[in-house]
Amino acid sequence: MTTIDSARAWEVELDRLERAVLGIERRLQDAFPVELDEWVPPSPEVPLPAQLLPRARAIHDRQVRAMGDIARAMQRTGRQRDFAQRIADATASPRACATYIDQSA
């Protein structure tokens, strides 16, 4: 594989990684559920060319930020779920559950 071919293979791979993180960033902004595809390791069999290292680092930084954003979104969702459950418990009508009367007494 020539230097140009290896650089092009890595550019394609970085494009794929960048599209993935962009999709997650957009879904988090729009509050849509985030469904993650199974991670696929980079396919080029040669080392990353030096000229692509800044781009790879920038994508990695975005991935790290997205992971933190996902964790915070999960925490917010958990707190909202807990709060909604407490409201439901506090406002539940006694008639919401079955009531049995012992008629033999």
N, C-alpha and C positions, 0 to 999 in steps of 0.2 A: 504494500500500500504506500503510495507516495505521500509526501507531506501535505499536498493539496487535498488528496482524497481523505486523509485522516482528519484534517481540519474540517472538511465538509461533513464527514460523518459525525464529528462532535458538534458542529453547528446544528445539524438535524436533531441530535439528542438534546441539546440545550433548548432548542425550540420546543420540543415535546415537554420538557420539564417546566419551561416558562409558561406554556399554555395551561399546564396542570395547576400551577400555583395561581395563575391569573383567574382560572375558574373558581378556585376556592375563595380568593379575595372577593370576587364579585358576589358569590353566594353568601358570604358573611355580611357584606354590605347590604344586600337585599333581604337578609334574614331568611333565606331559603335553606332547607335542610342540605347538609353537605354530605354527599355520598362519595366516598373516596374509592378510586380504582385500586386494585392491588398494585403494589409498588413493583416496578420492573427495573432491574438494574440497567445502567447504560450499556448499550450494545457494542460500541466501538472497542476493538481489541487492542488499541494502541493508547498510549498515555495522552492526556489532554494537552493540546498544543499551548504553549506559553501565552500566545496572543489571545487565547480564549479564557484564560484564568480570571481576569477581572469580571467578565460576564458570568462565569460559573459561580464566583463568590457572591455576586449581586443576587443571583437566583437563589443561592443557598441562604442568604440573609432574609430574603422574602419568604422562603419556606419556614425558617425558624420563627419569623414574626407571625406567619399564618398558623403555625402550631400553637403559639401562645394565644392568638385570637380564638382559635377553636376551643382551647381549654377554658378561656374566660366565658365564651358563649355557653359552654356546657355547664359551667358553674351558675351562670345567670338563669339558665333554663331550670336547673335543679332547684334554685331558690324560688323561682316563680311557681314551679310545681308544688313545692312544700307549702308556699303561701296559699295557693288555691285549695290545697287539701285542708289546711287549717280553717279557711273560710267555709268550705263545704261541711266540715265537721261541726263548726260552731253554729251554722245556720240550718243544720239538718232538722227536718220536722220529725217529731216522734212517730208520725204516721208513715215515715219512710221505711220502717221495718215492720215485719209481720207482728201482730198482736194476737195472742191467744187468751181466751177466757175459759176458766175452769167452770163449766156449768154444773158439775156434780157437787159443788160445795154449797 
